[in-house]
Amino acid sequence: LSEAGARIAREVADEFTASTGQQRWVLGSMGPGTKLPTLGHISYGQIRDAYQINAEGLITGGADALLVETT
């Protein structure tokens, strides 16, 4: 889902840039999560792995930068 969303945003941003000459950036947002490792809802390894998959999808889809929200 992250890759598909970033790809759609990248296509729209590139179309806008081509038609107006104004550069547009695609920012991929990650989080916030609803599970907290400090409260035992999820392990640190699981949340790390989920963020890794999310980040890789956003980058592959064409995001220029990643925004990490609070958890």
C-alpha positions in Angstrom: 0.0 0.0 0.0 2.8 2.4 0.8 4.5 1.8 -2.5 1.2 2.2 -4.5 0.3 5.4 -2.6 3.8 6.9 -3.2 3.7 6.0 -6.9 0.3 7.7 -7.4 1.6 10.8 -5.6 4.8 10.8 -7.6 2.9 10.6 -10.9 0.6 13.6 -9.9 3.6 15.6 -8.7 5.5 15.0 -11.9 2.5 15.9 -14.0 2.1 19.2 -12.0 5.8 19.9 -12.5 5.6 19.2 -16.2 2.6 21.5 -16.7 3.6 24.4 -14.5 7.4 24.2 -14.2 7.0 24.3 -10.4 8.8 21.5 -8.6 6.6 19.4 -6.2 7.9 16.9 -3.7 6.4 13.6 -2.5 6.7 13.1 1.3 5.9 9.6 2.7 4.4 9.6 6.2 5.1 6.7 8.5 3.0 6.3 11.7 1.8 7.0 14.2 1.4 3.6 15.5 -1.4 2.4 17.8 0.8 -0.2 19.5 3.4 0.7 22.1 6.5 -1.5 22.8 6.8 0.2 26.2 3.4 -1.1 27.2 4.0 -4.6 25.8 1.6 -4.2 22.9 4.3 -5.1 20.3 8.0 -5.9 20.4 10.6 -3.4 19.4 11.6 -5.8 16.6 8.1 -6.0 15.2 7.6 -2.3 15.1 11.1 -1.8 13.5 10.4 -4.4 10.9 7.0 -2.8 10.1 8.6 0.7 9.7 11.3 -0.9 7.5 8.7 -2.4 5.1 6.8 0.9 5.1 9.9 3.0 4.3 11.1 0.6 1.6 7.7 0.8 -0.1 7.6 4.6 0.1 11.1 4.9 -1.4 10.4 2.4 -4.1 7.2 4.2 -5.0 9.1 7.5 -5.5 8.9 9.4 -2.2 11.5 12.2 -1.9 11.5 12.1 1.9 10.1 10.3 4.8 8.2 11.8 7.7 8.2 9.7 10.9 5.2 10.5 13.1 5.2 10.0 16.8 4.1 6.8 18.4 
